[in-house]
């Protein structure tokens, strides 16, 4: 009997093929000595393939960096709040620049000074305000236009057409603007008795301040001076000052003529108005003149402090350009002192400031009433209300 042939010999059956792959056998660990729990060393968990990493994030087209790999700077949008803040910042810087310009551009003089026998400091703040007849800087055409007259014809030297004391109280008492007639006979230190305006001619601002302090007993804290040309330029810079005149004013000395009614006075007309005393409209001469001066100052300060001037660049910028050359203040004064004076005096035209002339004994305005003038000066020194019987207008 043979095997392996095709003649009917025995052939083992073929092993069937498996349709699924053979299961993977798990790796087993050898048991450790002393361990009987097989779960400690049998790892029956299937082997897992880690998931593929996520694809890189694709940036939008507008965020795609350039070829160099650097992102271009991102432009920020200007919102309303940022624009408003920028405008406000520019405005503040502008105001600061104007303030610094005025602070260092205004003319200064050493008027306020200490000396033996000077009145002691009292309540409130006192300004000595002087309107001089200085013609410095005026051309022949200016002198003719302003009707100031020639300096030699006026006697030469430098005099004061206006002498005022502005008192700003420390309490709720009403501020006071007091006029001292220029012909008042007072004692001038080192020069005997003379007209008060002669002190300015003899010794300038320091001697005038010492003379006023001696005559009134009031200590002056600040000083301000303005000349003919500076006064007219300031009026022209703000476009004129509105004044209402009751009657025609015709000065026979200067030739200045003003019509009755409400009108805007330009620089030349305003200067003629505050100097006028030889007219039928000013029968009390210097007393009417100082009253008109206080009235005009009130109207001018109100005009300068009005929104129509401060918010109008065609008035504001000429004013800022003119004021430094027109004004002279004490070397110890600053711009904020002037602002405080203007704020206190802006109530003149509305009755918010007591305006008066020092009480006198006759129409010549040379002699002061000693009793009434003392009561006036005491009230100003003590920050009390001015008695009605000493107010002269």
ABEGO torsion letter per residue (X at the ends): XBBGBAAGBBBBBBBBBBABBBBBBBBBBBBBBGBABAAAABBABBBBBBBBBBBBBBBBAAABBBAAGBBBBBBBBBBAAAAAAAAAAAAAAAAAAAAAAAAAABBBBBABBBBBGBBBBBBEBBBBBBBBABABGBBAAAAAAAGAEBAAAAGEEBBBABBBBBBBBABABBBBBBBBBAABBBBBBGAEBBBAAAAAAAAEAAAAAAAAAAAAGBBBABBBBBBAAAAAAAAAAAGEBBBBBABBBBBAAAGBBBBBEBBBBBAAAAAAAAABABBAABAAEAAAAAAAAAAAAAAAAAAAABAAAAABAAAAAAAAAAAAAABBBBAABBAAAAAAAAAAAAAAAAGABBBBBBBBABAAGABBBAAAAAAAAAAAAAGBBBBAAABBX
